[in-house]
Structures are given as structure tokens and as C-alpha cells.
Amino acid sequence: MTEYDHIVIGGGAAGCVAAARLVEAGRRVLLLEAGHSHHHPLLDMPPGIFKMINGSKFMRYHRTTPQEHLNGRVHEISQGNVLGGGTSVNAQVYMRGRPSDYNEWDSLLRGNNAGVRWDWEHVLPHFRGMEGNNRLYDERHNSDGPLLVSDPGYIDNVSRWFVQSMQSLGVPFTHDFNGPAQRGVGFYQFMNRQGKRSSAAYAFIEPLRANPRLTLKLNAAVSRIVIENDRATGVVYRDGSNAEHTAHASGDIILSSGALVSPKLLMLSGIGAADELRTHGITVTADLPGVGQNLMDHPEVPLIATFNGPFGYHGHGDGWRMIQHGMHFKLFGGGKILSAGVEAGAFVNPLDPEADPSIQAFCVPDIYLDRDVLDAVEKTHGVTITTVVTKPKSRGYVKLRSADAAEMPIVSPNLLKHPDDMATMIAGQRFFLRAFESGPLGDRVARIVKPDPADLSDEALATHCKRLVKTNYHPAGTARMGADGDPMAVLDAQLRVRGIANLRVADMSACPNINAGNTAAPAMMIGDRCASFILDPALASQRREDLRVA
Ligand SMILES: Cc1cc2nc3c(=O)[nH]c(=O)nc-3n(C[C@H](O)[C@H](O)[C@H](O)COP(=O)(O)OP(=O)(O)OC[C@H]3O[C@@H](n4cnc5c(N)ncnc54)[C@H](O)[C@@H]3O)c2cc1C
């Protein structure tokens, strides 16, 4: 029987980082990834995301339950099904959130920290230690980490017009959304370098592929964790030909299957709400009612306008034009193919310009809708500004459909269910609609298509939001950390599953509250911290940079 020091379940954003750190430190690690290899041209190319969103083997499509508050609508939350997880299929926007996000986690976790801190001061070194930024270098940014961060490789005029129009409306330009102030309009930075995606797979696992301490198995879907006498000792998984295997570890097992699958695997292993588990005939190992609860995600609603000329990316991703852009890149190394399809964005608080931004916006130089509502607008030259609530209050859940590991879990994200989220979203929609009527962008707009400009009442905007709201692909919080005595806490402050030895959860499930902004970098930070906790519990509060120097 092969025994490993650690098993990491899921080679996504957090799992790749955790596995790599442990291998670098001399541990023998088995990394089990249910999805495919990350070596594929569509994954490497920044705009590949738009090909995948509409159906790909590299994605796992979770269909929601009918959302009553959205008039029964069923929508999808797609997640990466590939080594690198979300970081191999995402839009690559590099965003950490703001210091107050982590200071809030820290204050929620007080009481059982035993010296473990999650405040900004203690998470920043993990972000910074991983970062290889080719423009920024200061106390927040680093230039020589493995995760390559760069400015957009190509900026379409539409993105420039958006940034200028927002400035004409008084929104200040920012050159760094991860800088001291998140507020402003500007161009995002991306986990990318010269057209090549810097996923967690490329940045962290690829350099270790020849390392004998790392065993990587792709198409290996874990079905449950083996728990003996309240200690995690192994995992059961199925390989690509559906044969079942069991692997064992002497040390910690790290569950990193993402916020929609990690709670499912906990429940299948007998960890969850006891009553719920019993209804599926699962023997209860740890009664933790928080498993699967507290599902958070950033809701995103589009504003769409058509252009009075052939601007933006419409038609550039298909047929001969796509070939032309590919040839241009091969011959000259540049062009539209270096854009992930989004380059610019903004963080604002529409109701109080001085307060923390309540809305993040993305400018997509094309008409961009989710799969279930693709027919809502006829495709032509146009622009989409999506508005995203940065700190949503709505909470959903993940539950087991059955005790069969092959079944997808039941997912109900409840996007925009909380009235405050809807009010924030409506304020954001009104704020960004003005970009279609102002400055250089306004000069090119032929018609506002969504929402209907003839009726911008709260009621009409709420109807529009309910019809078109989609995930920003950031599910989180379904196995969250919490203080001792918090009945819904699944993990302690070192990401350990309460009541079970040798088992940690390191992915976006662990977040007590969602960060304001995209979630790949935070997931990697969690993976990095998890490895630190394992490698030297006494140094649990120490910083990655210090550990590297030591
Ligand atoms: C389309 C899309 C666009 C996005 N755009 C951005 C962006 O621009 N910027 C940004 O910061 N964030 C973005 N995100 C979000 C970001 O990528 C995720 O928040 C992040 O990847 C989450 O990390 P994680 O480790 O929690 O889970 P994941 O990265 O999802 O990793 C989970 C891994 O577990 C694997 N897995 C699942 N089930 C099993 C099983 N049974 N056994 C073994 N392995 C399993 C999965 O295949 C996956 O590889 C986007 C996500 C998507 C899907």
C-alpha cells in the first residue's frame, strides 16, 4: 500500500498551491484532480473563456434549484473541471479584495485563534509572496513570485472609452485596484504573461512535475474521505475508467474541491448536519450543521448597449477572424488574442463616493449574457457593463442530492434574494447606465438595450435584474471557519475540520465572508496559509516571506 504524507483533494486554485508548498517542504503528496490536464490551447489563450462558458469538458456546470425569488428561474454556476480549477478557465483578473475583508475575518475568528491571525497584515505576505508582478513593486506588490501578474496584453478602444466616460462622471482613475484604495476606474491586472495564462497549475504544479515527492492523478474523482476513530486516514476515488481506489496518508488530508463540491464530499464522508445525512442513509461521523450552508456568491447583472459602428469584439472570436488573430499572434506576438475579453472595470459606491465600494463593474466590449438567457438580446456590435455587488448579504446552500458521489450536489445560491443586495444592485445599474450617455463611450452608443431606458423605476430594474442576474463565478463560504462556540463553524482558524483530526478544508469554502472582488487570488492565499499551518503549527501566524527566508 502506497502511503503519502498528505493527500490533496482537488487541484484547483487553493489545492495546487497547498500541494506545491508541501512538496517543496519535502512532503510526499498525492494530488487528486477530478478534471483534465490544463494543457490545451483554448485554456492558454486569454479569450478561450468565452468559448468554454457555453459548453466545454473543462467546465462543470452546476444547475441551481428553481430560484423562487427569480420567478422560478434555473441558472448555472460553472466551475473549472481541470488541473488549476477556476484559474485554468477564468478571466484571470488579479484581485485580492480589500484589507477590511480580512480584518473582518480576523475579528470573527477571535476566541479560538491561538495566535492565528487572518487580518490584512497576516494575509498580505501570502498574496505578496506568490506574486510576480511585472509593473508594480512596493510593500503590497512583489515581482519575483511564481504567479505572473501583468497589465492586459491588449486593450480595445471600447475599454478605453469606458474608462474615459467614467472619469467624465467624476470617478477617479486608479492604476491599481489592489492598491491602498480600491475605489476608481481603470484597467485590471491579469494572471497572465504575454498571452499565456498563469494558472495555479502552471505557476505552482508545473515546476514540480519531475519531483518524485509529487504524485499527480488526473481524472481522479474523490468520492469520500476515509475516517477511522475520528481521524481522516485516506480517500476513496475513481479513476478515468471508473475503477475504485483507496489511498492513505499519514498526515493531513486537504479538501480543496471548491465551494460547491467540498461540502458534498464532507457530507458523503459523514460530516454535516446529522438529520440531513441520515435521510441519505449516511452514518454520521461529525454533526456539523454548517456544512453546505452560508453559500455566498457575487451576483452580476448586465447593462447592454449597441454601437453605431463596428466597435469591440463582436465576431472576432469566430471563423476566419479568429484564425486571423491567431496568425497575428504567432507572427507578431500580439493583438486581440491577448485580451481575456475584459480589460477595464471600476469599483464605486453609487450612494456615497467616499464609502467602501459596494459595486464592482466590468466592461466587456461585446454583448455578453449567461447561457440560460442568451436569447434575451440579439448579438451585434455592442458593449456590456456588468455590475456586481461586492459584499452580498444573500446566503444560499449546497445539499446532497443523494448518497451517490457521481451526482452533482443540489445548489441554491439565492442571488439577490436579500433586499439590500437588490437595492445595491439597482443603485449600481443606475450609476453605470450613465456611462452609455457620457463621454467617448456615449458618443458611440446607438441604443441602450438592457434595461429598457423607457422605464428605470425600481420595479422595472428589479425585474431586469431578476431576469438576467448571473454568478460572477465566486461561490464561497460553504464550510466556513468560525470561532469556538459558533454552532455553524465547520473549521477552526487553522482550517481544521472540527471534531476530525488530520482533515482540513482549503478553498473558497473556508471563507467566513466573501471578499470584495474576484476570488482566485484569495483562494490561493488560503491554500498557501493551509500549507503554512501544516508545516509548522507554531508558525501558524508567520508570514510566507519569512518562511521562505528561513
Ligand atoms: C468562468 C470563471 C471565471 C472566473 N473569473 C475569475 C477572474 O477573472 N478572476 C478571479 O480572481 N477569479 C475568477 N473566477 C473565480 C476563481 O477562479 C475561483 O474563485 C477559484 O478558482 C476558486 O478556487 P478553489 O480552490 O476554491 O476551487 P477551484 O479552483 O474550483 O478548484 C476545485 C478543484 O477541485 C476539483 N474537483 C472537484 N470535484 C472533485 C472531486 N470529487 N475529486 C477531485 N477533485 C475534484 C475541480 O475539478 C477543481 O480543479 C472565475 C471562475 C470561473 C469558473
The ligand as an SDF file (V2000), in Angstrom:
LIG
                    3D

 53 58  0  0  0  0  0  0  0  0999 V2000
  -15.6230   31.0970  -15.6670 C   0  0  0  0  0  0  0  0  0  0  0  0
  -14.9230   31.6360  -14.4530 C   0  0  0  0  0  0  0  0  0  0  0  0
  -14.3760   32.9170  -14.4870 C   0  0  0  0  0  0  0  0  0  0  0  0
  -13.7250   33.4270  -13.3550 C   0  0  0  0  0  0  0  0  0  0  0  0
  -13.0510   34.6270  -13.4460 N   0  0  0  0  0  0  0  0  0  0  0  0
  -12.2270   34.9900  -12.4190 C   0  0  0  0  0  0  0  0  0  0  0  0
  -11.3260   36.0720  -12.5690 C   0  0  0  0  0  0  0  0  0  0  0  0
  -11.2170   36.6920  -13.6270 O   0  0  0  0  0  0  0  0  0  0  0  0
  -10.5380   36.3970  -11.5100 N   0  0  0  0  0  0  0  0  0  0  0  0
  -10.5910   35.7190  -10.3210 C   0  0  0  0  0  0  0  0  0  0  0  0
   -9.8740   36.0800   -9.3820 O   0  0  0  0  0  0  0  0  0  0  0  0
  -11.4520   34.6900  -10.1530 N   0  0  0  0  0  0  0  0  0  0  0  0
  -12.2230   34.2900  -11.1830 C   0  0  0  0  0  0  0  0  0  0  0  0
  -13.0050   33.1840  -11.0590 N   0  0  0  0  0  0  0  0  0  0  0  0
  -13.1010   32.5470   -9.7370 C   0  0  0  0  0  0  0  0  0  0  0  0
  -11.8780   31.7550   -9.3070 C   0  0  0  0  0  0  0  0  0  0  0  0
  -11.2830   31.0910  -10.3870 O   0  0  0  0  0  0  0  0  0  0  0  0
  -12.3200   30.7910   -8.2080 C   0  0  0  0  0  0  0  0  0  0  0  0
  -12.8540   31.5320   -7.1320 O   0  0  0  0  0  0  0  0  0  0  0  0
  -11.1820   29.9290   -7.6910 C   0  0  0  0  0  0  0  0  0  0  0  0
  -10.6460   29.1240   -8.7130 O   0  0  0  0  0  0  0  0  0  0  0  0
  -11.7020   29.0640   -6.5490 C   0  0  0  0  0  0  0  0  0  0  0  0
  -10.6490   28.3010   -6.0670 O   0  0  0  0  0  0  0  0  0  0  0  0
  -10.9200   26.9810   -5.2360 P   0  0  0  0  0  0  0  0  0  0  0  0
   -9.5940   26.4260   -4.9160 O   0  0  0  0  0  0  0  0  0  0  0  0
  -11.8570   27.3060   -4.1390 O   0  0  0  0  0  0  0  0  0  0  0  0
  -11.7080   25.9950   -6.2250 O   0  0  0  0  0  0  0  0  0  0  0  0
  -11.4010   25.5740   -7.7180 P   0  0  0  0  0  0  0  0  0  0  0  0
  -10.3670   26.4330   -8.3250 O   0  0  0  0  0  0  0  0  0  0  0  0
  -12.7180   25.4930   -8.4090 O   0  0  0  0  0  0  0  0  0  0  0  0
  -10.7740   24.1240   -7.5630 O   0  0  0  0  0  0  0  0  0  0  0  0
  -11.5040   22.9850   -7.2240 C   0  0  0  0  0  0  0  0  0  0  0  0
  -10.8820   21.7970   -7.9340 C   0  0  0  0  0  0  0  0  0  0  0  0
  -11.4040   20.5940   -7.4100 O   0  0  0  0  0  0  0  0  0  0  0  0
  -11.6390   19.7010   -8.4750 C   0  0  0  0  0  0  0  0  0  0  0  0
  -12.6450   18.7280   -8.0380 N   0  0  0  0  0  0  0  0  0  0  0  0
  -13.9820   18.8870   -7.9690 C   0  0  0  0  0  0  0  0  0  0  0  0
  -14.5540   17.7740   -7.5140 N   0  0  0  0  0  0  0  0  0  0  0  0
  -13.5630   16.8960   -7.2550 C   0  0  0  0  0  0  0  0  0  0  0  0
  -13.5250   15.5540   -6.7740 C   0  0  0  0  0  0  0  0  0  0  0  0
  -14.6550   14.8840   -6.4430 N   0  0  0  0  0  0  0  0  0  0  0  0
  -12.3220   14.9350   -6.6550 N   0  0  0  0  0  0  0  0  0  0  0  0
  -11.1630   15.5690   -7.0020 C   0  0  0  0  0  0  0  0  0  0  0  0
  -11.1590   16.8410   -7.4930 N   0  0  0  0  0  0  0  0  0  0  0  0
  -12.3400   17.4950   -7.6010 C   0  0  0  0  0  0  0  0  0  0  0  0
  -12.0970   20.6000   -9.5970 C   0  0  0  0  0  0  0  0  0  0  0  0
  -12.0060   19.9720  -10.8580 O   0  0  0  0  0  0  0  0  0  0  0  0
  -11.1680   21.7870   -9.4300 C   0  0  0  0  0  0  0  0  0  0  0  0
   -9.9610   21.6190  -10.1370 O   0  0  0  0  0  0  0  0  0  0  0  0
  -13.6670   32.6480  -12.1660 C   0  0  0  0  0  0  0  0  0  0  0  0
  -14.2000   31.3680  -12.1420 C   0  0  0  0  0  0  0  0  0  0  0  0
  -14.8130   30.8480  -13.2680 C   0  0  0  0  0  0  0  0  0  0  0  0
  -15.3800   29.4480  -13.2130 C   0  0  0  0  0  0  0  0  0  0  0  0
  1  2  1  0
  2  3  1  0
  2 52  2  0
  3  4  2  0
  4  5  1  0
  4 50  1  0
  5  6  2  0
  6  7  1  0
  6 13  1  0
  7  8  2  0
  7  9  1  0
  9 10  1  0
 10 11  2  0
 10 12  1  0
 12 13  2  0
 13 14  1  0
 14 15  1  0
 14 50  1  0
 15 16  1  0
 16 17  1  0
 16 18  1  0
 18 19  1  0
 18 20  1  0
 20 21  1  0
 20 22  1  0
 22 23  1  0
 23 24  1  0
 24 25  2  0
 24 26  1  0
 24 27  1  0
 27 28  1  0
 28 29  2  0
 28 30  1  0
 28 31  1  0
 31 32  1  0
 32 33  1  0
 33 34  1  0
 33 48  1  0
 34 35  1  0
 35 36  1  0
 35 46  1  0
 36 37  1  0
 36 45  1  0
 37 38  2  0
 38 39  1  0
 39 40  1  0
 39 45  2  0
 40 41  1  0
 40 42  2  0
 42 43  1  0
 43 44  2  0
 44 45  1  0
 46 47  1  0
 46 48  1  0
 48 49  1  0
 50 51  2  0
 51 52  1  0
 52 53  1  0
M  END
$$$$
